[in-house]
Amino acid sequence: MGFLNRAAGRTAAVALAVALAACASNEEKEDVDPVELVDINSTVSLQEVWSADVGGIDEKRYAMLQPSLAGGRIVAASSDGDVTAFDRNTGQALWETDLDVDLSGGVGVGDGIAVVSDYRGLVIAVDLDSGSQLWKYQVSGEVVSAPAVGSGVVVLQTVDGKLVGLDAASGEQLWSHNTNLPVLTLRGTAAPVISGGMVIAGLDNGKLLALDARDGVQRWEQRVAIPQGTAELERVVDIDGSPVVRGDLVFAASYQGRVVALSKDNGRGLWARDASTHHEVAVGGGHVYLSDASGGVYAYNVGSGQIVWNNNELLRRELSGPAFFQDVVVVGDLEGYLHVLDPNTGQFIGREQVDGDAIRIPMLVDDDLMFVLSDDGKLSALRLAGY
């Protein structure tokens, strides 16, 4: 079977996981349909400030084209190779570049550049002010997550298990770090992050890895999830969500594994709880928020990891990762709905449908605006009202 064929996509991975759960009981038939939404008493709303069409996102091949913010602009990309910069406040297009490739990973911004990549592992950097192409570099494997850009380095994670550091100015390779891939993995890789001169990356083998951004020398490695069971599918423990750094702590979660809080300096664990997710967590208001693989939403105490609440009213709706926005929690779903939850109780306090297609790509929060990109390429800037 190989690894869960990276051309097959996350849908195949989720389908197999559901099938596995169904096999756990021969007496009951597992319900695989998304739960239907029921009316709620909305006390807040997400109001559209502006929206724009950036071009479609290839969800079948799990393109993870998350927009990025820098210098008062938001840069977004489509699977067809269009990269566009918009004014953060008004949505006015500042420049657009057609790279004439099928993009799969991006967008990473920093050091005056925006970086994307394609299914062949071609990495392309454009000028953040003009969109003009600056350099290209070919890495060894497909890239389906955003690169990290900072400290003069561009860092990418490839599907063949490599972390690669490129010079942000020239695109020349500075270092490479190989990791061991399991027999079977989910489609996708976690986007690395750069913090304090350190690269922190979640791996398909269920580990978090910290490297020096300048030379790729390993600082620490910590296991988030331990593979369980005898079947290869049961042993899948990918970290597909980007690690989240808050102060001196790193938060991350894996599929069929755990959600953890670790020291950024040395990787030592503060706490760990059983969990299963394809996404990154969100942190805010004293809690860590997680949407799990079945559609449950959880809040954990940021200091102890104790569960504060969980909401199981969105099961099988293929939730996005959560966002902590203006003191509320927001998750997207397969029908383009955004669900707003009270961060203290987990109760629904608002709901908006921003598009008819899935909200799968991580949402981006910047002060008073939240940016949401649907799979059909609608980029929306939203503001919270009524809270």
BADREN-784792 format. One record per residue: x, y, z of N, C-alpha, C in turn; residue in one letter. Coordinates in steps of 0.2 Angstrom, whole numbers, plus 5000, padded with zeros to 4 digits. Layout:
<nodes>
XYZXYZXYZa ...
</nodes>
This chain:
<nodes>
500449945000500050005000500450065000m 501050065003501550125003501250175008g 501450235008501150285012500550305009f 500050325013499350335011499450385005l 499550354999499750384993499650454993n 500150494993500050564994499750594988r 499650554983499150584977498450574979a 498350524983497650514985497250564989a 497650604993497350654996497050645003g 496950695007496650685014496050655014r 495650655009494950625009495050555009t 495550525006495650455006495850435013a 496250475016496450455023495850465028a 495450515027494850515032494450465031v 494250445024493850385023494050325026a 494750315025494950245028494950255036l 495050305039494950315046494250305048a 493750325045493050315046492950245045v 493250215040493050135039493350095045a 493950115047494250085053493850095059l 493550155060493150165066492450115066a 492250115059491650075058491749995060a 492349975058492549905059492549885067c 492649945071492749925078492149895081a 491549905078490949875080490549835075s 490449775076490049735071489349745072n 489149775078488449775080488049835078e 488449895077488149955075488449985069e 488050015065488250045058488450115060k 489050125058489350195060489050245055e 488750305058488450355054489050395051d 489050405045489650435041489350505038v 488750525039488450585036488650645041d 488750705038488850755042488250775046p 488250795052487650815056487350875053v 486750875053486350935051486350995056e 486451055053486451115058485751125060l 485751145067485151165070485151245071v 484651275072484551345073484951365079d 485251425080485551445086485351515087i 485451535093485351605095485951645094n 486051675089486651715087486651785091s 487251795095487351855098487851895095t 488251865091488751905087488751885080v 489051925076489051905068489751925066s 489951895060490551905056490351945050l 490552005050490352045044490852055039q 490652045033491152045028491352125026e 492052135027492352195025492452205018v 492752155015492852145008493052075006w 492952065000493051994997493351994990s 493751944988494051944981494151874979a 494151864973494251794970494951794968d 495351744971496051734970496151674965v 495651634963495651574959495651514963g 495451454960495251394964495851364967g 495651324973496151284976496051214975i 496551174973496451104972496451064978d 495851054981495751024987495850944986e 495750924980495850844979496550824979k 497050874978497750854979497950884985r 497550914989497750944996498251004995y 498151044990498551104990498351144996a 498851165000498751205006499051275005m 498651315002498851385000498651435004l 498851435010498651485015498951555014q 498551605014498751675013499251695019p 499651745017500051775023500051845022s 500151875028500151955029500851985030l 500952035027501552075029501552145026a 501752195030501752265027501152295025g 500552275029499952305027499552275021g 499852215019499552185013499452105014r 499052075011498952005012499051975005i 499451925005499651884998499351824998v 498951804992498651744992498851714985a 498751644984498951614978498351564976a 498351544970497851494968498251434965s 497951384964498251324962498451334954s 498151374951498351384944498951434943d 499251454948499851494948499851564949g 499251594950499151664951499351684958d 499751734959499951754966499751834966v 499351854971499051914971499151944978t 499352014978499352054984498852094985a 498452104990497852144992498052194997f 497752254997497852295003497452265008d 497752255014497452225020496752255022r 496652315022496052355024495552355019n 495652365013495152385007495052325002t 495552275002495552224997495752244990g 495952304989496252324983496852284980q 496752264974497352224972497952264970a 498552254973499152294973499552264967l 499552204966499952174960499652104960w 499752074954499652004952500151974947e 500351914949500851884945500651814943t 500651794937500551724935501151684934d 501351644938501951604938501951544933l 501351524930501251474925501451404928d 501351394934501451324937500851304941v 500751244943500251224947500451224954d 500251274958500551284965500151234970l 500551214974500351174980500451194987s 500951234988501151254994501351334994g 501151365000501251435001500651465005g 500651525006501151575004501551585010v 502251595010502651615015502951685014g 502851735018503151805017503651815023v 504051865021504551895026505151915022g 505551955025506151975022506052005015d 505452035014505352075008505152025002g 505051965003504851914998504251875000i 503851854995503351804996503551734992a 503451684995503751614992503151564992v 503151534986502651474985503051424982v 502751364980503051304978502551264974s 502751214969502351174965502351104967d 501951064963501950994965502650954963y 503050984959503650954957504250974962r 504051024967504551044971504951104969g 504651144964504951204962504751264967l 505251294970505151344975505251414971v 504751464972504851524968504751584973i 505151634973505151694977504951754972a 504551794975504351854971504451914976v 504551974973504652034977503952054980d 503952064987503352074990503052144988l 503452194986503152254984502952254977d 503252214972503052224965502752154962s 502852104965502652034962503152004957g 503652044956504152024951504551964953s 504651914949505051854951505751864953q 506051834958506651854960507151794959l 506951734961507351674961506851604961w 507151554958506851484959507351434962k 507151384965507551334967507151264967y 507451214965507151144964507351104971q 506851084975506951044980506850974978v 506950924983506950854981506250824980s 505750854983505050824983504550874983g 503950854982503350894982503250934989e 503050994988502851034994502151054994v 501851035000501051055000500951095007v 501451125009501251175015501651235014s 501551285018501851355017502551355020a 503051385016503651395019503651445025p 504151435029504351485034504851535031a 504751595032505251645030505451695036v 506051705037506351745042507051735044g 507351775047508051775049508451755043s 508251785037508651775031508651715028g 508151665030508151605028507351585026v 507351545020506651515018506751435020v 506251415024506251345026505651305024v 505751255020505251215017505251145020l 504651115020504651035022504351005016q 504650955014504450915008504150855010t 503750825005503350765007503850705007v 504450705005504950655005505350655012d 505150695017505450695023506050735024g 506050795020506650835021506450905023k 506850935027506751005029507351045026l 507251095022507751125018507751205019v 508351225020508451295022508751335016g 508451385013508751425007508851495009l 509351525006509551595007508951635005d 508651675009508051715007508251765001a 508851785001509051834996509251804989a 509551744989509751714983509451654981s 509051624986508751554984509251494985g 509951504986510351454987510251414993e 510351344992510251304998510851315003q 510651325009511051335015511151265019l 510651225020510651165023510051125022w 510151055024509551015023509550965028s 508950945031508950895036508450845034h 508650775035508250725033507950695039n 507250675038506950635043506650575041t 506550525045506250455043505550455043n 505250435037504550435035504250365038l 503650365041503350305042503150265035p 502950205036502650165030502050205027v 501650225032500950255030500950325033l 500750375029500550445032499950475029t 499750525032499150565029499450605023l 499050625019499250675014499350745017r 499850775016500050845019500650845023g 500850905024501450915029501250975033t 501550975039501551035043501951095040a 501751155040502151215039502651225044a 503251235043503751245049503651325051p 503851335057503851405059504551425061v 504751495061505351515063505251565069i 505551555074505451595080506151595084s 506351665085506951675089507551635086g 507651635079508151605076508151535076g 507551505078507451425078506951405073m 507051355069506551325065506151265069v 505551265070505151215073504651185068i 504751115068504351085062503951025065a 503351005063503050945065503150895059g 503250835061503450785056502950735056l 502950695050502450635049502550585053d 503150575057503250525062503050535069n 502650595070502350615076502850645081g 503350675078503850715082503850785080k 504050825085504250895084505050905084l 505250945079505950955078506151025078l 506651045082506951115082507651115079a 507751155074508351165071508551245072l 509251255071509551315071509351345064d 509051405063508851425056509451445052a 510051455055510551475051510951425048r 510951365051511351305048511051245049d 510451235051510051175051510251125057g 510751145061510951105067510351095072v 510251025073509751015078509851035085q 509251065087509251095094508951045099r 508351015097508050965101507550925096w 507350875099506750835096506350805101e 505750805100505250775105504650745102q 504450685104503950645102503250675105r 502850685100502150705102501650645102v 501750605098501250545097501650475097a 501450425100501750355100501250315095i 501550285090501050245086500850185090p 500150175089499850115093499550065088q 499450005090499049955086499549915081g 499249865078499649825073499649845066t 499049865064498949885057499249955056a 499549965050499850025048499350085049e 498750075047498350135047498250155055l 498250105059498150125066498750165069e 499350155065499950185068500150255065r 499650275061499750345058499750395063v 500250435064500250485069500550555067v 500350575060500650635057500450695061d 500950745061500850815063500750855057i 500150865055499950905049499850975050d 499750995056499551065058500251095060g 500351165058500951195060500951205068s 501551195071501651215078501451285079p 501251305085501051365087501551385093v 501851445092502351465097501951525101v 501951525107501751575111502251585117r 502551645117503051655122503651605122g 503751565128504251515128503951445127d 503351445125503051375124502851365117l 502851295115502651275108502051225109v 501551235105500951195106500851155099f 500651095099500551055093500150995095a 499850965089499450905090499550865084a 499350795085499450755080498850715078s 498850675073498350625071498450565075y 497850545078497850485082498450485088q 498550545091499050545096498850595101g 499250645102499150695108499150765106r 498850805110499050885110499450895115v 500050935114500550945119500751015120v 501051035125501351095127502051085129a 502551115125503251105126503651165127l 504251165130504651215131504951235124s 504951295122505251315116506051305116k 506351315122507051315122507351245122d 507051195125507351125125506851075123n 506251085122505751035120505450995126g 505651015132505350975137504550985138r 504250935140503550935140503250965146g 502751005145502351035151501750995152l 501350975147500850935147500650895141w 500250845141500050805135499350775136a 498950775131498250745132498150715125r 497750655126497550615120497150665115d 497250655109496950695104497050665097a 496650685092496750665085496550725081s 496950755077496750805072497250815066t 496950845061497450855055497650925055h 497450965060497551035060497951065065h 498151125065498551165070498051185075e 498251195081497851215087497851295087v 497451325091497351395092497451405099a 497751465101497951485108497651555109v 497351555115497051625117496551625123g 496551675127496051675132496251625137g 496851605138497051555143496851485141g 496651475135496551405133496851385126h 496951325125497151295119496551265115v 496451275109495851255106496051205100y 495651155099495751105094495151075091l 495151065085494551035081494850965079s 494450915082494750845081494550815074d 494750755073494650725066493950705065a 493550695071492850675070492350735070s 492650795071492250855071492050885078g 492350865083492250885090492750945090g 492550995094492951055096493151055104v 493751065105493951055112494351115115y 494251135121494651185124495051155130a 495751165130496151145136496451205140y 496551195146496851245150497551255148n 497751315146498451325143499051305148v 498851305154499451285159499451215161g 498851185162498851115164498651065159s 498351085153498051035148497451005150g 497151025156496450995158495951015153q 495450975151494950995146494451035150i 494351095147493851145150493151135147v 493151125140492451105137492551065131w 492051035128492051005122491351015119n 491351025112490751035108490750985103n 490250935103490150885098489550895094n 489350955092488750965088488950975081e 489550965079489750975072490150915069l 489950855072490250795070490250785062l 490750765060490850745053490750795048r 490850855050490750915045491450945043r 491950895044492550915041492850985043e 492850995049493051065052493751085050l 493851145049494551175048494851175055s 495451195056495751215062495351275065g 495451285072495051335075495551405074p 495151455075495551525075495251555081a 495751585085495551635091495551705088f 494951735088494851795085494451845089f 494751895091494351945095493951915101q 494351875105494051835111493451795109d 493451765103492951705102493351655098v 493051595097493351545093492951535087v 493251525081492951515075493251455072v 492751405069492951355065492551355059v 492851335053492451325047492251255045g 491851245040491651175039491551165031d 491351105029491351085022490851125018l 490351155021489851195017490051265017e 490551295019490751365019490451405025g 490251365030490051395036490551415041y 490551465044490951485050490551485056l 490751445061490451435068490851475073h 490451515077490751555082490551525089v 491051515093490951485099491251525105l 490851525110491051555116491751525119d 492251555120492851525122492851495129p 492351515133492351495140491851435141n 491351425136490851375137490851325131t 491051345125491051305119490351315116g 489851355119489251355116489251405109q 488851385105488751425099488451495100f 488851545098488551615098488551655092i 488651615086488551645080488751605074g 488451615068488651575062488551615056r 488951605051488951645045489151595039e 488851595034489051555028489351605023q 490051595023490451645019490551625011v 490351555010490451525003490151465003d 489951434997489651364997490151314997g 490851324996491351274996491651275003d 492051225004492351205011492851265013a 492851275019493351315023493851255026i 494451255022494951195024495551225026r 495751275023496451315024496451355030i 496951345034496951385040496751455039p 496351485044496151555044496751595047m 496751655045497251705047496951765051l 497151775057496951825061497451885062v 497251945061497652005061497352055064d 497352065071497052115075496352115074d 496052165071495252165070494952135064d 495452105060495152065054495351995054l 494951955052495051885050494951865043m 495451835040495451815033495351745032f 494851725027494651665026494651645019v 494951595017495051575010494651505009l 494151505005493751445003494151404998s 493951344997494251304992494051324984d 493551364983493451394977493751454976d 494151484981494651534980494351604982g 493751604986493551664988493951684995k 494251744994494551765000494151825003l 493951815010493551855013493951885019s 493851955020494051985026493452005030a 493451985037492851985041493052015047l 492552055050492552085056492052065061r 492252055067491752035072491252085075l 490652075075490152125078489752095083a 489552135088489152125093489352085099g 490052075100490352045106490652095111y 
</nodes>
